Amino acid sequence: MSDYQHLSKATIARLPQYYRTFKQLQLLRTERVNSQELGKLTQIPAATIRHDFSLFGELGKSGYGYAVNDMVNFLADY
């Protein structure tokens, strides 16, 4: 999973911030979060978040958001 070749330096730089935010949400027992909510927490535009995560395939679902535990496990590999 650690194939960074298709990722921009900017995306790679944001991954630790995403991971920390999802870990915080996990501690708060949040089950899912959408890109708008995640954007407010990270100060990263929701469109950027959706673009970054789209580079990894389908991680979230429209109208549902991202499963926090799944995202923590996924991002831990990066």
KABELQUI-V241034 format. One record per backbone hydrogen bond with DSSP energy under -0.5 kcal/mol. CO is the residue of the C=O (numbers start at 1). NH is the residue of the N-H. If there is no record, write none. Layout:
CO,NH
CO,NH
This chain:
1,3
2,4
4,7
8,12
9,13
10,14
11,14
11,15
12,15
12,16
14,18
15,19
16,20
17,21
18,22
19,23
20,24
21,25
22,26
23,27
24,28
25,30
26,29
31,68
33,66
34,38
35,39
36,40
37,41
38,42
39,43
39,44
45,48
45,49
46,50
47,51
48,52
49,53
50,54
51,55
52,55
53,56
54,57
57,59
59,67
61,64
61,65
65,61
66,33
66,68
67,71
68,72
69,73
70,74
71,75
72,76
73,77
74,77
75,78
